[in-house]
Amino acid sequence: MDELREKLAALGLNEDQIDGVIEAFVDFIKGKLPDGMEGMVQGLLDGGSSDANALLDQAKGLFGG
């Protein structure tokens, strides 16, 4: 998440704008996931120890591979 923040800051966005972009992006992604996966995504974003590779494999299937 820090890398994303750095890239957005390099574009000239302030902290409030960065927070808004990240929140909108996360909400968009969560809205595209099947029920039950939203919690896994939030866990990853919060620094949880969910299996990121398994989550990514599931997400790939949703978006056509």
C-alpha positions in Angstrom: 0.0 0.0 0.0 2.9 2.3 0.7 4.1 1.9 -2.9 0.7 2.9 -4.2 0.7 6.0 -1.9 4.1 7.0 -3.2 3.1 6.7 -6.8 -0.1 8.8 -6.2 1.9 11.4 -4.3 4.4 11.6 -7.2 1.4 12.5 -9.4 0.9 15.5 -7.2 -2.1 14.3 -5.1 -2.3 15.4 -1.5 -3.0 13.0 1.4 -6.7 13.5 1.4 -6.9 12.9 -2.4 -4.7 9.8 -2.0 -7.0 8.4 0.7 -10.0 9.1 -1.5 -8.5 7.3 -4.5 -7.5 4.3 -2.5 -10.9 4.1 -0.9 -12.7 4.3 -4.2 -10.4 1.7 -5.7 -10.9 -0.7 -2.8 -14.7 -0.2 -2.9 -14.7 -0.9 -6.7 -12.8 -4.1 -6.3 -14.9 -5.3 -3.4 -18.0 -4.6 -5.4 -16.8 -6.9 -8.2 -16.0 -9.9 -5.9 -18.3 -12.7 -5.0 -19.9 -12.7 -1.5 -17.4 -13.7 1.1 -14.3 -12.5 -0.6 -14.6 -8.9 0.5 -13.3 -9.8 4.0 -10.2 -11.5 2.5 -9.4 -8.4 0.5 -9.8 -6.2 3.5 -7.6 -8.6 5.5 -4.8 -8.3 2.9 -5.1 -4.5 2.8 -4.9 -4.4 6.6 -1.8 -6.5 6.6 -3.4 -9.8 7.4 -1.8 -13.2 6.7 -4.3 -14.4 4.1 -2.9 -16.5 1.3 -2.5 -13.7 -1.3 -1.7 -16.2 -4.2 -5.0 -18.1 -3.6 -6.9 -14.8 -3.5 -5.3 -13.7 -6.7 -6.0 -17.0 -8.5 -9.7 -16.7 -7.5 -9.8 -13.1 -8.7 -8.2 -14.0 -12.0 -11.1 -16.3 -12.7 -13.6 -13.5 -12.2 -11.9 -11.3 -14.7 -11.3 -14.0 -17.4 -8.0 -15.4 -16.4 
